[in-house]
Amino acid sequence: MSDAASPVLPLPPSAPRIHRNALVRWIGRTILRLGGWRMEGAFPDLPKLVLIGAPHSSNWDGVWGFAVVMATGLDLKVLGKDTLLKAPVVGPILKRLGVIPVDRKAAQGVVEQAAQMIRGADKFWYGLAPEGTRKVVEKWKPGFWRIAKAAAVPVVPAYFHYGRRTIGIGAPFELTDHYESDVARIREWYRSVSNGKNHDA
């Protein structure tokens, strides 16, 4: 758990880090404090994983999530649109925050590109929303599961509880060969946490 002086959780030894100066960390903590946000749970002591955030119901999820990245120094990689990353002002900022472009037209596809990045690194945390949209959906897209399986890494669930202003991190889920049963286990865990900004529990 985080202590009273900080709204964020400490990073364990195996987590990938990126150097962020004291000012950047202070900005991240200040954004969270001004918004009234804190973290609960614990970051897993793992060098590689796929981190999912659900439900993804608002662009504010990205604001609070990037504030955590800034405050902790966590090196979390997420997908971004090529157009955003090419923007003269926003692009460089997003790249420094861990946003990476993926060639959706490449022959091997997004899943294999992401899996290759994870397999080829000593430490790599890859984050994405399993719904693939900010709309309420009945079924998740299987991309996160396929990436984790191809890279042979666990899935770690995270959530935004807007009612309690809490960002939670759950324990890792080791995947089986059965997508439906794995997703059922993960979604059962999510039933005890927030349903997002636009449809809170």
Beta strands, then each sheet from edge to edge (+ up, - down):
strand 1: 38-41
strand 2: 48-53
strand 3: 76-80
strand 4: 99-101
strand 5: 124-128
strand 6: 155-161
strand 7: 166-169
sheet 1: 1+ 7+ 6- 2- 5- 3- 4-
end
